[in-house]
Amino acid sequence: MGNGLGRLELVVLTAVARLDEDAYGLSVRREVERLSGRDYSVGAVYTTLSRLEGKGLVDTWTTEPLPTRGGRSRRMYRINTAGRQAVRDARTLAARLWRPEPGGSFA
């Protein structure tokens, strides 16, 4: 899809955007499954989040240790300006691909 985004990357990026300030690994996985209707492993979602961070499409930070997590921190994710543009580009491409051409048809 747009800007070299694969399907799972686009779904994960959209999930991060929808979750806003509550985007962490497991919440992203739940949202990805809700949006896509598919079951993805935790590893697949974390790998995709890491790839999106490497592409500069999400920002991350670590919370203070949380008592509910046995004193462990949580890694949080937020879509940034480049990530929002990548989602817009993917939407534009999808709309262009599905626009019928005069006299043309879809298979």
N, CA, C and O atoms as a Tinker XYZ file with bonds, in Angstrom:
   428  protein
     1  N      0.842000   -1.174000    0.000000    73     2
     2  CA     0.000000    0.000000    0.000000    64     1     3
     3  C      0.892000    1.243000    0.000000    63     2     4     5
     4  O      2.086000    1.137000   -0.278000    81     3
     5  N      0.336000    2.413000    0.305000    73     3     6
     6  CA     1.082000    3.657000    0.204000    64     5     7
     7  C      2.349000    3.677000    1.032000    63     6     8     9
     8  O      2.385000    3.136000    2.137000    81     7
     9  N      3.389000    4.301000    0.502000    73     7    10
    10  CA     4.676000    4.445000    1.183000    64     9    11
    11  C      5.270000    3.120000    1.625000    63    10    12    13
    12  O      5.923000    3.043000    2.665000    81    11
    13  N      5.048000    2.092000    0.849000    73    11    14
    14  CA     5.629000    0.808000    1.177000    64    13    15
    15  C      5.001000    0.131000    2.378000    63    14    16    17
    16  O      5.638000   -0.721000    2.996000    81    15
    17  N      3.767000    0.483000    2.733000    73    15    18
    18  CA     3.101000   -0.149000    3.865000    64    17    19
    19  C      2.428000   -1.437000    3.423000    63    18    20    21
    20  O      1.694000   -1.460000    2.435000    81    19
    21  N      2.683000   -2.509000    4.164000    73    19    22
    22  CA     1.961000   -3.750000    3.942000    64    21    23
    23  C      0.606000   -3.672000    4.623000    63    22    24    25
    24  O      0.315000   -2.730000    5.360000    81    23
    25  N     -0.214000   -4.675000    4.365000    73    23    26
    26  CA    -1.570000   -4.687000    4.934000    64    25    27
    27  C     -1.539000   -4.633000    6.461000    63    26    28    29
    28  O     -2.227000   -3.809000    7.063000    81    27
    29  N     -0.745000   -5.506000    7.093000    73    27    30
    30  CA    -0.708000   -5.514000    8.554000    64    29    31
    31  C     -0.138000   -4.206000    9.090000    63    30    32    33
    32  O     -0.600000   -3.708000   10.116000    81    31
    33  N      0.853000   -3.645000    8.413000    73    31    34
    34  CA     1.398000   -2.353000    8.851000    64    33    35
    35  C      0.311000   -1.282000    8.834000    63    34    36    37
    36  O      0.210000   -0.481000    9.763000    81    35
    37  N     -0.494000   -1.269000    7.789000    73    35    38
    38  CA    -1.561000   -0.270000    7.700000    64    37    39
    39  C     -2.603000   -0.478000    8.799000    63    38    40    41
    40  O     -3.068000    0.488000    9.404000    81    39
    41  N     -2.967000   -1.720000    9.055000    73    39    42
    42  CA    -3.953000   -1.998000   10.103000    64    41    43
    43  C     -3.392000   -1.628000   11.476000    63    42    44    45
    44  O     -4.099000   -1.029000   12.286000    81    43
    45  N     -2.140000   -1.974000   11.746000    73    43    46
    46  CA    -1.526000   -1.641000   13.037000    64    45    47
    47  C     -1.415000   -0.124000   13.195000    63    46    48    49
    48  O     -1.704000    0.408000   14.267000    81    47
    49  N     -1.007000    0.562000   12.157000    73    47    50
    50  CA    -0.893000    2.020000   12.215000    64    49    51
    51  C     -2.257000    2.661000   12.481000    63    50    52    53
    52  O     -2.360000    3.605000   13.264000    81    51
    53  N     -3.289000    2.150000   11.836000    73    51    54
    54  CA    -4.645000    2.649000   12.066000    64    53    55
    55  C     -5.085000    2.368000   13.499000    63    54    56    57
    56  O     -5.714000    3.216000   14.131000    81    55
    57  N     -4.761000    1.191000   14.013000    73    55    58
    58  CA    -5.108000    0.848000   15.394000    64    57    59
    59  C     -4.430000    1.798000   16.376000    63    58    60    61
    60  O     -5.061000    2.264000   17.324000    81    59
    61  N     -3.159000    2.085000   16.156000    73    59    62
    62  CA    -2.431000    3.020000   17.023000    64    61    63
    63  C     -3.106000    4.390000   16.988000    63    62    64    65
    64  O     -3.270000    5.026000   18.030000    81    63
    65  N     -3.494000    4.843000   15.810000    73    63    66
    66  CA    -4.160000    6.148000   15.687000    64    65    67
    67  C     -5.485000    6.151000   16.442000    63    66    68    69
    68  O     -5.796000    7.115000   17.141000    81    67
    69  N     -6.258000    5.092000   16.309000    73    67    70
    70  CA    -7.569000    5.030000   16.972000    64    69    71
    71  C     -7.443000    4.948000   18.495000    63    70    72    73
    72  O     -8.275000    5.497000   19.218000    81    71
    73  N     -6.413000    4.267000   18.979000    73    71    74
    74  CA    -6.233000    4.117000   20.424000    64    73    75
    75  C     -5.679000    5.375000   21.076000    63    74    76    77
    76  O     -5.795000    5.545000   22.289000    81    75
    77  N     -5.084000    6.247000   20.291000    73    75    78
    78  CA    -4.544000    7.517000   20.760000    64    77    79
    79  C     -3.557000    7.285000   21.904000    63    78    80    81
    80  O     -2.552000    6.601000   21.708000    81    79
    81  N     -3.812000    7.830000   23.081000    73    79    82
    82  CA    -2.867000    7.752000   24.202000    64    81    83
    83  C     -2.881000    6.400000   24.910000    63    82    84    85
    84  O     -2.111000    6.196000   25.849000    81    83
    85  N     -3.735000    5.474000   24.484000    73    83    86
    86  CA    -3.838000    4.173000   25.145000    64    85    87
    87  C     -3.275000    3.049000   24.282000    63    86    88    89
    88  O     -3.679000    1.896000   24.429000    81    87
    89  N     -2.347000    3.374000   23.382000    73    87    90
    90  CA    -1.789000    2.372000   22.466000    64    89    91
    91  C     -0.526000    1.748000   23.053000    63    90    92    93
    92  O      0.529000    2.380000   23.096000    81    91
    93  N     -0.646000    0.519000   23.499000    73    91    94
    94  CA     0.497000   -0.293000   23.924000    64    93    95
    95  C      0.295000   -1.667000   23.294000    63    94    96    97
    96  O     -0.779000   -1.943000   22.760000    81    95
    97  N      1.284000   -2.514000   23.344000    73    95    98
    98  CA     1.281000   -3.768000   22.598000    64    97    99
    99  C     -0.018000   -4.551000   22.585000    63    98   100   101
   100  O     -0.563000   -4.827000   21.516000    81    99
   101  N     -0.523000   -4.913000   23.761000    73    99   102
   102  CA    -1.718000   -5.750000   23.802000    64   101   103
   103  C     -2.979000   -4.996000   23.404000    63   102   104   105
   104  O     -3.877000   -5.580000   22.797000    81   103
   105  N     -3.066000   -3.708000   23.734000    73   103   106
   106  CA    -4.245000   -2.944000   23.301000    64   105   107
   107  C     -4.244000   -2.798000   21.782000    63   106   108   109
   108  O     -5.299000   -2.830000   21.149000    81   107
   109  N     -3.056000   -2.639000   21.201000    73   107   110
   110  CA    -2.952000   -2.554000   19.742000    64   109   111
   111  C     -3.378000   -3.883000   19.125000    63   110   112   113
   112  O     -4.115000   -3.899000   18.139000    81   111
   113  N     -2.926000   -4.989000   19.693000    73   111   114
   114  CA    -3.312000   -6.308000   19.162000    64   113   115
   115  C     -4.829000   -6.485000   19.183000    63   114   116   117
   116  O     -5.411000   -6.940000   18.199000    81   115
   117  N     -5.468000   -6.131000   20.287000    73   115   118
   118  CA    -6.933000   -6.254000   20.372000    64   117   119
   119  C     -7.612000   -5.397000   19.311000    63   118   120   121
   120  O     -8.559000   -5.842000   18.663000    81   119
   121  N     -7.133000   -4.175000   19.134000    73   119   122
   122  CA    -7.735000   -3.272000   18.145000    64   121   123
   123  C     -7.492000   -3.788000   16.728000    63   122   124   125
   124  O     -8.381000   -3.697000   15.881000    81   123
   125  N     -6.317000   -4.322000   16.462000    73   123   126
   126  CA    -6.011000   -4.898000   15.145000    64   125   127
   127  C     -6.979000   -6.041000   14.851000    63   126   128   129
   128  O     -7.509000   -6.138000   13.745000    81   127
   129  N     -7.207000   -6.898000   15.827000    73   127   130
   130  CA    -8.123000   -8.019000   15.631000    64   129   131
   131  C     -9.550000   -7.530000   15.424000    63   130   132   133
   132  O    -10.286000   -8.094000   14.614000    81   131
   133  N     -9.947000   -6.489000   16.146000    73   131   134
   134  CA   -11.288000   -5.927000   15.988000    64   133   135
   135  C    -11.457000   -5.324000   14.598000    63   134   136   137
   136  O    -12.474000   -5.545000   13.940000    81   135
   137  N    -10.457000   -4.563000   14.152000    73   135   138
   138  CA   -10.539000   -3.897000   12.850000    64   137   139
   139  C    -10.485000   -4.883000   11.686000    63   138   140   141
   140  O    -11.205000   -4.727000   10.700000    81   139
   141  N     -9.633000   -5.892000   11.805000    73   139   142
   142  CA    -9.389000   -6.795000   10.676000    64   141   143
   143  C    -10.257000   -8.053000   10.692000    63   142   144   145
   144  O    -10.457000   -8.691000    9.659000    81   143
   145  N    -10.769000   -8.403000   11.872000    73   143   146
   146  CA   -11.518000   -9.645000   11.989000    64   145   147
   147  C    -10.626000  -10.871000   11.940000    63   146   148   149
   148  O    -11.111000  -11.987000   11.753000    81   147
   149  N     -9.326000  -10.672000   12.106000    73   147   150
   150  CA    -8.361000  -11.778000   12.060000    64   149   151
   151  C     -7.596000  -11.853000   13.374000    63   150   152   153
   152  O     -7.437000  -10.856000   14.078000    81   151
   153  N     -7.128000  -13.047000   13.686000    73   151   154
   154  CA    -6.350000  -13.287000   14.898000    64   153   155
   155  C     -4.864000  -13.200000   14.555000    63   154   156   157
   156  O     -4.362000  -13.998000   13.764000    81   155
   157  N     -4.165000  -12.239000   15.145000    73   155   158
   158  CA    -2.724000  -12.082000   14.929000    64   157   159
   159  C     -1.986000  -12.400000   16.214000    63   158   160   161
   160  O     -2.469000  -12.095000   17.304000    81   159
   161  N     -0.825000  -13.009000   16.091000    73   159   162
   162  CA    -0.021000  -13.318000   17.274000    64   161   163
   163  C      0.539000  -12.028000   17.866000    63   162   164   165
   164  O      0.686000  -11.017000   17.179000    81   163
   165  N      0.845000  -12.091000   19.151000    73   163   166
   166  CA     1.467000  -10.952000   19.824000    64   165   167
   167  C      2.776000  -10.609000   19.122000    63   166   168   169
   168  O      3.087000   -9.436000   18.913000    81   167
   169  N      3.541000  -11.635000   18.759000    73   167   170
   170  CA     4.824000  -11.416000   18.088000    64   169   171
   171  C      4.684000  -10.682000   16.773000    63   170   172   173
   172  O      5.497000   -9.813000   16.458000    81   171
   173  N      3.658000  -11.019000   15.995000    73   171   174
   174  CA     3.443000  -10.346000   14.708000    64   173   175
   175  C      3.140000   -8.870000   14.918000    63   174   176   177
   176  O      3.625000   -8.019000   14.172000    81   175
   177  N      2.341000   -8.567000   15.929000    73   175   178
   178  CA     1.987000   -7.165000   16.194000    64   177   179
   179  C      3.204000   -6.396000   16.702000    63   178   180   181
   180  O      3.451000   -5.278000   16.251000    81   179
   181  N      3.969000   -6.973000   17.633000    73   179   182
   182  CA     5.160000   -6.283000   18.143000    64   181   183
   183  C      6.209000   -6.086000   17.048000    63   182   184   185
   184  O      6.854000   -5.040000   16.987000    81   183
   185  N      6.378000   -7.080000   16.191000    73   183   186
   186  CA     7.325000   -6.944000   15.078000    64   185   187
   187  C      6.895000   -5.816000   14.156000    63   186   188   189
   188  O      7.726000   -5.037000   13.687000    81   187
   189  N      5.604000   -5.729000   13.898000    73   187   190
   190  CA     5.081000   -4.670000   13.027000    64   189   191
   191  C      5.234000   -3.307000   13.686000    63   190   192   193
   192  O      5.599000   -2.341000   13.017000    81   191
   193  N      4.962000   -3.210000   14.982000    73   191   194
   194  CA     5.160000   -1.942000   15.693000    64   193   195
   195  C      6.619000   -1.501000   15.607000    63   194   196   197
   196  O      6.905000   -0.322000   15.396000    81   195
   197  N      7.530000   -2.438000   15.770000    73   195   198
   198  CA     8.957000   -2.128000   15.678000    64   197   199
   199  C      9.317000   -1.637000   14.275000    63   198   200   201
   200  O     10.083000   -0.686000   14.120000    81   199
   201  N      8.765000   -2.288000   13.267000    73   199   202
   202  CA     9.027000   -1.882000   11.884000    64   201   203
   203  C      8.473000   -0.472000   11.620000    63   202   204   205
   204  O      9.124000    0.333000   10.955000    81   203
   205  N      7.288000   -0.179000   12.135000    73   203   206
   206  CA     6.700000    1.154000   11.961000    64   205   207
   207  C      7.542000    2.217000   12.670000    63   206   208   209
   208  O      7.699000    3.328000   12.164000    81   207
   209  N      8.078000    1.873000   13.836000    73   207   210
   210  CA     8.970000    2.801000   14.536000    64   209   211
   211  C     10.226000    3.032000   13.702000    63   210   212   213
   212  O     10.688000    4.166000   13.573000    81   211
   213  N     10.776000    1.968000   13.140000    73   211   214
   214  CA    11.966000    2.081000   12.295000    64   213   215
   215  C     11.734000    2.923000   11.053000    63   214   216   217
   216  O     12.649000    3.592000   10.572000    81   215
   217  N     10.512000    2.892000   10.530000    73   215   218
   218  CA    10.157000    3.698000    9.355000    64   217   219
   219  C      9.829000    5.140000    9.735000    63   218   220   221
   220  O      9.576000    5.971000    8.862000    81   219
   221  N      9.833000    5.441000   11.043000    73   219   222
   222  CA     9.558000    6.799000   11.500000    64   221   223
   223  C      8.089000    7.174000   11.449000    63   222   224   225
   224  O      7.759000    8.351000   11.308000    81   223
   225  N      7.190000    6.184000   11.564000    73   223   226
   226  CA     5.753000    6.440000   11.455000    64   225   227
   227  C      5.044000    6.472000   12.801000    63   226   228   229
   228  O      3.914000    6.951000   12.898000    81   227
   229  N      5.702000    5.964000   13.844000    73   227   230
   230  CA     5.163000    6.034000   15.202000    64   229   231
   231  C      6.265000    6.495000   16.144000    63   230   232   233
   232  O      7.448000    6.243000   15.918000    81   231
   233  N      5.854000    7.167000   17.191000    73   231   234
   234  CA     6.762000    7.559000   18.268000    64   233   235
   235  C      6.476000    6.643000   19.453000    63   234   236   237
   236  O      5.352000    6.170000   19.621000    81   235
   237  N      7.487000    6.397000   20.267000    73   235   238
   238  CA     7.309000    5.528000   21.432000    64   237   239
   239  C      7.860000    6.207000   22.679000    63   238   240   241
   240  O      8.711000    7.093000   22.609000    81   239
   241  N      7.355000    5.771000   23.800000    73   239   242
   242  CA     7.895000    6.184000   25.085000    64   241   243
   243  C      7.560000    5.090000   26.091000    63   242   244   245
   244  O      6.704000    4.240000   25.844000    81   243
   245  N      8.235000    5.124000   27.211000    73   243   246
   246  CA     8.040000    4.120000   28.250000    64   245   247
   247  C      7.414000    4.783000   29.464000    63   246   248   249
   248  O      7.841000    5.857000   29.888000    81   247
   249  N      6.392000    4.129000   30.024000    73   247   250
   250  CA     5.724000    4.668000   31.206000    64   249   251
   251  C      6.591000    4.446000   32.442000    63   250   252   253
   252  O      7.580000    3.713000   32.411000    81   251
   253  N      6.198000    5.087000   33.506000    73   251   254
   254  CA     6.786000    4.786000   34.810000    64   253   255
   255  C      6.382000    3.355000   35.174000    63   254   256   257
   256  O      5.393000    2.847000   34.645000    81   255
   257  N      7.120000    2.705000   36.055000    73   255   258
   258  CA     6.718000    1.357000   36.482000    64   257   259
   259  C      5.280000    1.362000   37.017000    63   258   260   261
   260  O      4.876000    2.262000   37.754000    81   259
   261  N      4.527000    0.338000   36.629000    73   259   262
   262  CA     3.119000    0.251000   37.017000    64   261   263
   263  C      2.917000   -0.870000   38.030000    63   262   264   265
   264  O      3.342000   -2.001000   37.794000    81   263
   265  N      2.266000   -0.565000   39.168000    73   263   266
   266  CA     2.034000   -1.609000   40.172000    64   265   267
   267  C      1.199000   -2.764000   39.612000    63   266   268   269
   268  O      1.390000   -3.914000   40.009000    81   267
   269  N      0.282000   -2.469000   38.698000    73   267   270
   270  CA    -0.565000   -3.522000   38.121000    64   269   271
   271  C      0.228000   -4.460000   37.225000    63   270   272   273
   272  O     -0.256000   -5.536000   36.874000    81   271
   273  N      1.432000   -4.069000   36.853000    73   271   274
   274  CA     2.286000   -4.906000   36.005000    64   273   275
   275  C      3.478000   -5.439000   36.797000    63   274   276   277
   276  O      4.517000   -5.768000   36.224000    81   275
   277  N      3.322000   -5.520000   38.105000    73   275   278
   278  CA     4.414000   -6.035000   38.934000    64   277   279
   279  C      5.622000   -5.120000   38.937000    63   278   280   281
   280  O      6.754000   -5.582000   39.080000    81   279
   281  N      5.389000   -3.820000   38.780000    73   279   282
   282  CA     6.473000   -2.851000   38.800000    64   281   283
   283  C      7.168000   -2.662000   37.462000    63   282   284   285
   284  O      8.183000   -1.970000   37.382000    81   283
   285  N      6.628000   -3.274000   36.406000    73   283   286
   286  CA     7.246000   -3.121000   35.078000    64   285   287
   287  C      6.647000   -1.919000   34.356000    63   286   288   289
   288  O      5.514000   -1.510000   34.610000    81   287
   289  N      7.443000   -1.377000   33.457000    73   287   290
   290  CA     6.999000   -0.256000   32.630000    64   289   291
   291  C      6.224000   -0.787000   31.433000    63   290   292   293
   292  O      6.237000   -1.985000   31.148000    81   291
   293  N      5.555000    0.115000   30.743000    73   291   294
   294  CA     4.815000   -0.236000   29.533000    64   293   295
   295  C      5.327000    0.643000   28.392000    63   294   296   297
   296  O      5.493000    1.851000   28.562000    81   295
   297  N      5.574000    0.041000   27.244000    73   295   298
   298  CA     5.995000    0.792000   26.057000    64   297   299
   299  C      4.738000    1.267000   25.334000    63   298   300   301
   300  O      3.879000    0.463000   24.970000    81   299
   301  N      4.638000    2.563000   25.130000    73   299   302
   302  CA     3.471000    3.180000   24.509000    64   301   303
   303  C      3.820000    3.625000   23.091000    63   302   304   305
   304  O      4.982000    3.887000   22.780000    81   303
   305  N      2.805000    3.706000   22.240000    73   303   306
   306  CA     2.983000    4.075000   20.834000    64   305   307
   307  C      2.019000    5.193000   20.477000    63   306   308   309
   308  O      0.897000    5.253000   20.980000    81   307
   309  N      2.479000    6.082000   19.594000    73   307   310
   310  CA     1.632000    7.176000   19.105000    64   309   311
   311  C      1.958000    7.406000   17.637000    63   310   312   313
   312  O      3.126000    7.506000   17.262000    81   311
   313  N      0.922000    7.490000   16.808000    73   311   314
   314  CA     1.138000    7.800000   15.400000    64   313   315
   315  C      1.625000    9.242000   15.312000    63   314   316   317
   316  O      1.146000   10.107000   16.046000    81   315
   317  N      2.570000    9.501000   14.424000    73   315   318
   318  CA     3.079000   10.864000   14.265000    64   317   319
   319  C      2.634000   11.427000   12.912000    63   318   320   321
   320  O      1.860000   10.792000   12.195000    81   319
   321  N      3.118000   12.596000   12.575000    73   319   322
   322  CA     2.712000   13.259000   11.335000    64   321   323
   323  C      3.021000   12.404000   10.114000    63   322   324   325
   324  O      2.187000   12.289000    9.216000    81   323
   325  N      4.197000   11.809000   10.067000    73   323   326
   326  CA     4.560000   10.961000    8.925000    64   325   327
   327  C      3.646000    9.739000    8.850000    63   326   328   329
   328  O      3.284000    9.305000    7.756000    81   327
   329  N      3.274000    9.187000    9.992000    73   327   330
   330  CA     2.365000    8.046000   10.021000    64   329   331
   331  C      0.987000    8.407000    9.518000    63   330   332   333
   332  O      0.373000    7.646000    8.769000    81   331
   333  N      0.493000    9.572000    9.927000    73   331   334
   334  CA    -0.822000   10.026000    9.441000    64   333   335
   335  C     -0.792000   10.236000    7.928000    63   334   336   337
   336  O     -1.756000    9.917000    7.232000    81   335
   337  N      0.313000   10.772000    7.427000    73   335   338
   338  CA     0.436000   10.972000    5.980000    64   337   339
   339  C      0.473000    9.628000    5.257000    63   338   340   341
   340  O     -0.109000    9.491000    4.181000    81   339
   341  N      1.144000    8.648000    5.828000    73   339   342
   342  CA     1.206000    7.314000    5.214000    64   341   343
   343  C     -0.186000    6.692000    5.122000    63   342   344   345
   344  O     -0.513000    6.048000    4.125000    81   343
   345  N     -1.009000    6.880000    6.158000    73   343   346
   346  CA    -2.385000    6.367000    6.124000    64   345   347
   347  C     -3.186000    7.104000    5.054000    63   346   348   349
   348  O     -3.931000    6.477000    4.301000    81   347
   349  N     -3.042000    8.423000    4.978000    73   347   350
   350  CA    -3.749000    9.194000    3.933000    64   349   351
   351  C     -3.327000    8.734000    2.548000    63   350   352   353
   352  O     -4.168000    8.564000    1.665000    81   351
   353  N     -2.023000    8.530000    2.352000    73   351   354
   354  CA    -1.521000    8.073000    1.050000    64   353   355
   355  C     -2.107000    6.709000    0.682000    63   354   356   357
   356  O     -2.467000    6.478000   -0.473000    81   355
   357  N     -2.201000    5.811000    1.658000    73   355   358
   358  CA    -2.762000    4.480000    1.399000    64   357   359
   359  C     -4.236000    4.578000    1.020000    63   358   360   361
   360  O     -4.699000    3.863000    0.131000    81   359
   361  N     -4.973000    5.461000    1.693000    73   359   362
   362  CA    -6.394000    5.665000    1.348000    64   361   363
   363  C     -6.539000    6.214000   -0.059000    63   362   364   365
   364  O     -7.395000    5.767000   -0.822000    81   363
   365  N     -5.705000    7.181000   -0.401000    73   363   366
   366  CA    -5.753000    7.779000   -1.738000    64   365   367
   367  C     -5.468000    6.732000   -2.803000    63   366   368   369
   368  O     -6.159000    6.670000   -3.819000    81   367
   369  N     -4.458000    5.917000   -2.574000    73   367   370
   370  CA    -4.118000    4.870000   -3.529000    64   369   371
   371  C     -5.264000    3.879000   -3.684000    63   370   372   373
   372  O     -5.619000    3.513000   -4.805000    81   371
   373  N     -5.847000    3.440000   -2.568000    73   371   374
   374  CA    -6.955000    2.482000   -2.632000    64   373   375
   375  C     -8.138000    3.073000   -3.396000    63   374   376   377
   376  O     -8.758000    2.384000   -4.206000    81   375
   377  N     -8.455000    4.339000   -3.145000    73   375   378
   378  CA    -9.565000    4.979000   -3.859000    64   377   379
   379  C     -9.272000    5.063000   -5.351000    63   378   380   381
   380  O    -10.159000    4.834000   -6.174000    81   379
   381  N     -8.041000    5.387000   -5.699000    73   379   382
   382  CA    -7.667000    5.492000   -7.111000    64   381   383
   383  C     -7.737000    4.124000   -7.796000    63   382   384   385
   384  O     -8.180000    4.023000   -8.941000    81   383
   385  N     -7.308000    3.090000   -7.106000    73   383   386
   386  CA    -7.333000    1.743000   -7.676000    64   385   387
   387  C     -8.750000    1.245000   -7.918000    63   386   388   389
   388  O     -8.990000    0.499000   -8.868000    81   387
   389  N     -9.686000    1.647000   -7.075000    73   387   390
   390  CA   -11.063000    1.171000   -7.201000    64   389   391
   391  C    -11.942000    2.078000   -8.046000    63   390   392   393
   392  O    -13.113000    1.770000   -8.267000    81   391
   393  N    -11.402000    3.182000   -8.519000    73   391   394
   394  CA   -12.176000    4.093000   -9.367000    64   393   395
   395  C    -12.293000    3.458000  -10.750000    63   394   396   397
   396  O    -11.276000    3.188000  -11.390000    81   395
   397  N    -13.521000    3.214000  -11.223000    73   395   398
   398  CA   -13.664000    2.599000  -12.544000    64   397   399
   399  C    -13.206000    3.541000  -13.650000    63   398   400   401
   400  O    -13.405000    4.754000  -13.581000    81   399
   401  N    -12.604000    2.967000  -14.646000    73   399   402
   402  CA   -12.190000    3.732000  -15.818000    64   401   403
   403  C    -13.342000    3.732000  -16.812000    63   402   404   405
   404  O    -14.128000    2.785000  -16.836000    81   403
   405  N    -13.458000    4.765000  -17.628000    73   403   406
   406  CA   -14.537000    4.787000  -18.622000    64   405   407
   407  C    -14.468000    3.541000  -19.507000    63   406   408   409
   408  O    -13.425000    3.225000  -20.081000    81   407
   409  N    -15.592000    2.848000  -19.603000    73   407   410
   410  CA   -15.658000    1.657000  -20.436000    64   409   411
   411  C    -14.979000    0.450000  -19.832000    63   410   412   413
   412  O    -14.988000   -0.631000  -20.421000    81   411
   413  N    -14.383000    0.625000  -18.647000    73   411   414
   414  CA   -13.671000   -0.478000  -18.006000    64   413   415
   415  C    -14.552000   -1.184000  -17.001000    63   414   416   417
   416  O    -15.636000   -0.710000  -16.663000    81   415
   417  N    -14.092000   -2.283000  -16.543000    73   415   418
   418  CA   -14.817000   -3.011000  -15.509000    64   417   419
   419  C    -13.806000   -3.674000  -14.583000    63   418   420   421
   420  O    -12.618000   -3.775000  -14.889000    81   419
   421  N    -14.312000   -4.113000  -13.460000    73   419   422
   422  CA   -13.473000   -4.831000  -12.506000    64   421   423
   423  C    -13.696000   -6.316000  -12.692000    63   422   424   425
   424  O    -14.791000   -6.761000  -13.035000    81   423
   425  N    -12.643000   -7.069000  -12.460000    73   423   426
   426  CA   -12.764000   -8.535000  -12.602000    64   425   427
   427  C    -13.551000   -9.113000  -11.454000    63   426   428
   428  O    -13.759000  -10.325000  -11.396000    81   427
